Amino acid sequence: MVPSTRILIIDDEFHIGDSCIQALSSNGYAAEWADSSKKGLELIDRYSYDMIILDLNMPDIHGIDVLKKIKHQDPDAMVIILTGYGTVQTAVDAMKLGAYDFLSKPFTPQEIRAAVRRGVEQKRLSRENIFLKQELERQRRAATLIGDSKVMARVKEIITLVAPTDSTVLITGPSGTGKGLAARLIHGFSQRSNAPFISVDCGSLVPTLFESELFGHVRGAFTGAEQSKMGKLEMGQGGTVFFDEISNISLEMQAKLLKAVEERKFSRVGSHREIDADVRIMAATNSDIRSEIDRGRFREDLYYRLNVVSIDMPPLRDRMSDLSNLIAHFLKEHGERSDGRFLTVSPKAMEILTSHNWPGNVRELENAVKRLAVLCRSDEIRPSDIYFAGVALDKGVDRDSLTLDDAECRHIRKVLTLFGGHRSKTSAALGIDRKTLREKIRKCRLESVPD
């Protein structure tokens, strides 16, 4: 049971409303009572409730009609129906319209508490299940940060220290270095690990819709808002909200985010009711925030609010001693063959891969390994596989490290491509006959070049 759970009881009978408040308040729930449907709907428009207990037989507006209004405004609303003798079928109809459960009058305090407890737990599970598959995949991939280099040891140390706290964290570093992975690790090792991890991609959101995405909106807040919608902060209640590429949001939205972070409260767009923000905030950027502040593009006060603890993710070129471990890790994830064995890398191929400066960092390396896993036709990655897959050919390859056979295969591929795979023209240009060319194509595994 969550102490801050807010419950609204809509029933025209005083003794029902009073007994429900007594039963629920004794268990720490914040319960309120409305003695008419009209008053109940007004309260729902003004305040946020985790659950609504609704009597079907209301004198002003029938409970079924109230339920329809509630579910139209918020399809995820948790509603428990109260029904009297002889109206069980109507209660069943209400369940079909989206009510969670129903209780027949008279009921005991234990019964109402049990129904509410089940509903609160169901709502919590429903919210978690929205993100379950994605979170499981993230947790699987975020089991650890690969690397034993000095710079990565420092990163791991900070993560270990900050994870159990509720401190706000700012993660910096170039694109592809694993900033999101670090954020998920911190969440996974925190006391909030069983609650949602919500990632907000600040770079891909339309500025005009950012406020709605972050805070949510109520029905009718703007053109097209036909139903109320939960925002990212509300989705992340109890968990972590991670703002990826935070420097991309406008100054106007920075001010609104700062207010929410400072006050730990926010309101949906189109509503004045405040919602408590029980979330941990983390943010990441590949920009130099100090420079953005100097240029007037980022608020200094927001920066200090976010930068309680900072983690700097190093580029891959500064941790090349980790490269072989990273490649082994990605081959284990992406390089399993049909017989259950895993791809390996020849020493010469590893030399080529380690000579690349990897400007796209760990993300570029993983994508390269994925490509090699698909295109390599044996159980070992060789230099010719790297050239065939188009990996690291034009950026950072040390040509002096290539063998003559490697250079020959690379040259034959270029000439084949130049002549559109035409064997006769290629053999003539190379000064060899077609039979020799066929043998070299087979040796270099270039059969896929179109003829």
N, C-alpha and C positions, 0 to 999 in steps of 0.2 A: 504494500500500500504506500502510495506517495502522499505525504502530509499535505501538499499544496493542491491536491486534486479537488476541483470545483464541481459541484453538483447542483443542478436546478431541479426542484420538485414542482410540477404543475398539477395542482389538484384543488378542487373547490371546497373540500372538506378540511376544516381546521385540524381535527384530531389526526387526520392522515398526514398532513404537512408537518404538524408538530412532532408526531411520533417518528417520522422519517428523519427529521433534523436531529432529534435526540439520539436515535440509533446510529446515525452516521457520524455526527460530531464526536461521539464518544470514541470513535475509531480514528479520529484525526482528519476526517474529510471536512472540507469547507462547504456546507450545505445551505442553500437558500430556498425559500418557498414563494411561489406565486399562486394566488387564489383564483386566477382566471387565465384562460388561454391568451387573451389579449395582452395581459400584463407579462405573461411568460414570454411571448414573442417579442415584446419590447425589450425585455431583459436580454434575450438572446441576441438582438440587434446591437445592444450596447456593450455586452460583456462576453468574455470567452469562457465556455464551460467544457469540462472534460466529459460530462455525462448529463443526460436529461432523463428524469423520471416523469412520465406523462400519463395522467389518467385519461382513459378513453371517453368516459361519459361526462364531458365538460358542458356546462349549460350555455356558454356563449358561442364558442367555436368547437365543433366536435374534435375529439382527439385525433381521428384519422386525418382530418384536414390540417390540423396542427403538425402532425407528423410529415405530411406531404410538403408543407412549407419549410419545415426544418431540413428535410433531406434535399429539397431543391436548392436551398441556400448552401448547405454543406453536406454533400453525399457521404462523407465519412463520420458524420455525427453519430455518437453512441446514445441510443434511446432505449430505455426500458419502459414497457407498457404496464400500467395498472388496470386491471379489469375486474368487474364485479360478476356476480353469479349470472349465468345465462348469456354472457357476452364473450365466451371463450373463442367462438368462431371468428368474431371480429378481431380478437387479439391475434389469431392465426393470420388473418388478412393483413394485419399491421406488420407482422413478421415478414410477409411477402413484400411489403413496401420498404423494408430495410430496417425495421426495429431489431434490436439485438436479442431481447428476451422479454418475457412477460411474467407478471405475478398476479395471482388471483387474490382478491380481498376476501376475508381478512388475512393478513400475513403477520408473521412475528418479526421482531427486530433482527433475530438471527437470519431469517430468510432474506430480508432486504439487504443486510450487510453482505451476505454470501453472493447475492445477485450482483451487487455493485462491485464486489471484489473480483468476480469472474469477468465482469465487463471491463474493468480497469486493466486487468491482465490481458484480456483479448485485444484491447486497443494498443497496449504496449507491444504485443507480439505482431499485430498487423503492421504497425509502423516499422518494426524491425525487419519484417519479411519483405517490405518494399525494396530493401537494400541487401537482402540476404545473399543472393547469388553473386552480386557485384562485390560485396564485402568479403565473401569466402575466397573469391579469386584474388582480391587484393591482399588478404591476409596470407594466402598461399605464397604469393610472389613477394610479400614483404616479410618473409620469415627472418631475413637477416640482410644486412648490407655486406656485400661481398668485398673483401679486401683486408689485408693486414698491413698496409703501408702506414707510415707515421701519421699522415694527414687523416686517414680514415679511422685510425685508432682514436684520434682526438674527437672526431665526429661521433663515434660510437659512445665515447665517454660522456659527452654532453647529453646525448639522447638518454642514456641510462640515468643520469642525474635529474634531468628535467621531466621525464615521463611521469613519475609518481606525483608530481606537483600539478597545480592547475594554472601554471603560469602561461601567459601569452608568449608565443614563439614566432620569430621571424626567420625564415630560411632563405638564404641568398645563394647565388651561384649561377653559372651559365645554363642555358637550356640543355636538357638531356643528362644532367648530373645526378638526378635522383632526389630532387627536392620533395616531390610528392610521396616517394617511398619513405623518406625520412619522417614526413608528417604522419603517415599511416603507422609507422613503427612506434612513434611517440604515443599515438592514440591506442595502439594495440597493447602497450605496456602500462597504460594508465588505468586509473580506477573507473574510467568511463568506457572501457573497452567493450562492454556488453551493449552499449548504446550506439546509435548510428554515427558513422563518419561521413559527413556531407562535404563534397568538394564543389566549390564554386569556381568555374573557369571564367575569370574576369575578362579575359581577352576575347571570348567568343560571344558574350552577351551583348545584345543591343542596348545602348545606353538608356534609351527611353523606357525599356522594360526592366532595367536592372533593379529598380526599387521594388517592383512587383515580385521579381524572382527572389529577392532577398527577404522581404518582409511579408510577402503574400498580399492578397487583396480580398475585399468583400464583393459580393454580387452588386453590380451596377456602379462600381468604382470608376470605370471608364468604358468607352465603347468596346464591346466584345466581351466584357467581364460578365458572362451570364451566370456563372457560379462562383462561390467563394473558393479561394485557392490558398493552400498552405505554402508559406515561403520557406526558403532554405534554413533560416534561423529556427523556425518552428519545427521543421522536420528533424533538426538536429538536437532537439531538447534532450538534455541529459548526456549528450555526446560531444562531438567535436565538429566545428565548421571550419573548413580549410579554404582560404581565399588564394587561389593560384594566380600568379601574375597580378598581384594587388595594385601595382603601379599603373595598370591600364584603366582604372576606374576614374570617372570625372571628379573634379573638385567638389561639385555639388553632392555626389554620392559619398565622397570621403567624409564630408561633414555629417551626413546622416548615419553613416557607419560609426563614426567617432561617438556620436550621441548614444547609439545603441550599446557600444562597448563600454562607455563610461557609466551609463545608468543601468545597464543590464536589463533594459526594457525596450520594447518597440511596439509599433502599431501597424496593423495591416493597412495597405493603401485604401483610402475611403472610409476608414474607421478611426474613432478617437479612443477606443478602449485599448489599454496597455496590456501587453503580454510579457510575462517575465522571461528573460533569455537565460535559461540555465544551460549554457554551452561554453565549451572551451574554444577560444579563438586562436587559430594559427594562420599564418600567411607566408607566401613565397613570392620572390621576384628575381628576374634575371637582370634587372636594371640597377644602376647605381643610385639608390634612393637619395643619398645626400646631394648628388648632382641634380636630381629631380626637384628636391626642395629648393636648391639655389635658383633653379629656373622658374620657380613658382608653380610647378606642376604637381607637387605633392605636399600635403599638409604636414608641417613639422610636429604638431601636437598628436596627430594620428600615428606618425612614425614612432614617437616615444611610447605611445600606448601599445603598439604592436611589438616593439623591439625590447621587451622585458628580458627575454633570452634570445640570443642570435646564434644561428648555426650557418656556417659558410661551407657549402658543398664544393669540393675542389674539382676542376676540370680533369678529364682522364689523362691529359698530357702530364699532369703533376703527380700522377699515381700509377705510372706505367708498370711498376712492379706488381700491380694487382691484375694486369691484363690477362695473364695465363689463367688465373683463378676465375676471372669473369668469363672467359671463353669456355672454360670447363663447365661452369654453372649454366651458361646459355645452351651449350650442347646437351647437357642433361635435360633441359627443359624442351628443347626443340629438335634434338638430333637423334632421337630413338628410331632405329630402323625396324622393318617389319619382323625381323627375327629376334627382336628384343635387345640387340646390341646397340651401342651408341657410337656415333661418329668420333673419330680422333683427328688430330692435326699433325701432319708431318713436320719435322724440324724446320725444313725450308719454308713451308707455308707459314709456320709460326713466326719465322724471321721476317717474312713480308708483312704479316699483320702487325707485328710490334714496331715496324718501321713507319707505319702510318701515324699521323699526329692526331687523328680522330677529333676533328673540330666539332662534330655532333655529339661527342662524349659517349657515355654509356649507352644512350639510346641508339646512336649510330652503330655502335659495336653489336648490340643485340640484333638490330635489323640486318646487319651483314651476316651474322651467324644464322639467322632464320633463312636468308636467301641461300646461303651455302648448304644448309640442311636440305633444302628442297632440290637444289640443282646438282649436288654432288652425287655421282652414280656409283661410288664405292664406299667402303667403310672408313676411308681416310681422306681428309681434305689435303689436296696437293696444290702447288702453285698454279697449275693449269686450271684447277677448279676456281681459284680466286679470280683469274682472268676471265674465265668463262662466265662467272656470275657477275662480272663487272664490279667487283669489290676492290677498293683501294688501288685502282690502276693509275689514276691521274693525280692523286693527292698523297704525297709523302712516301711513295714506294721507292726504295733504294735500288736503282737499276743495277748497281754493282753487285747486288746480292743475288741476281738472277743467274741460273746456269744457262749454258748454250742451248740446251734442249728447251728450257722455259722460254728463252728469247725467240727460238725458232717457232715454237707453237704460237706465241703471241703474234709474230710477224705473219704466219700463215693465216691466222684468224683475221688480221687486218686486211690482207689481200683478198681473202674470200669475201669479206664484207664489202670491200671496195667494188668487186665485180658481181655483187648480188648473189654470191654462192655459185657462180658459173665456173664449173670445174676446168673446162678447156682453157678459158681465158686466164684463170688463176695459175694453172700449171705452166702456161706459156710465159706469164709474167715472172714466175719464180724460176723459170729455166729448168724445169723438171717435167717428166712425162706424167700422164694421168695415173698410171699404176703407182708410181712413187708418191704422188699426191694423195691417192686413196689410203696408202699405208700410213702416211704422216697424219692424215685426218683422223684415222682410227687411233693412232698412238696418242695424239693430242686430245682425243675425245671431242672432236668438233663436228660430229655427224649431224648435230641439230642445226647447223648453219644451212639455210635453204639452198637447194640445188636448182 
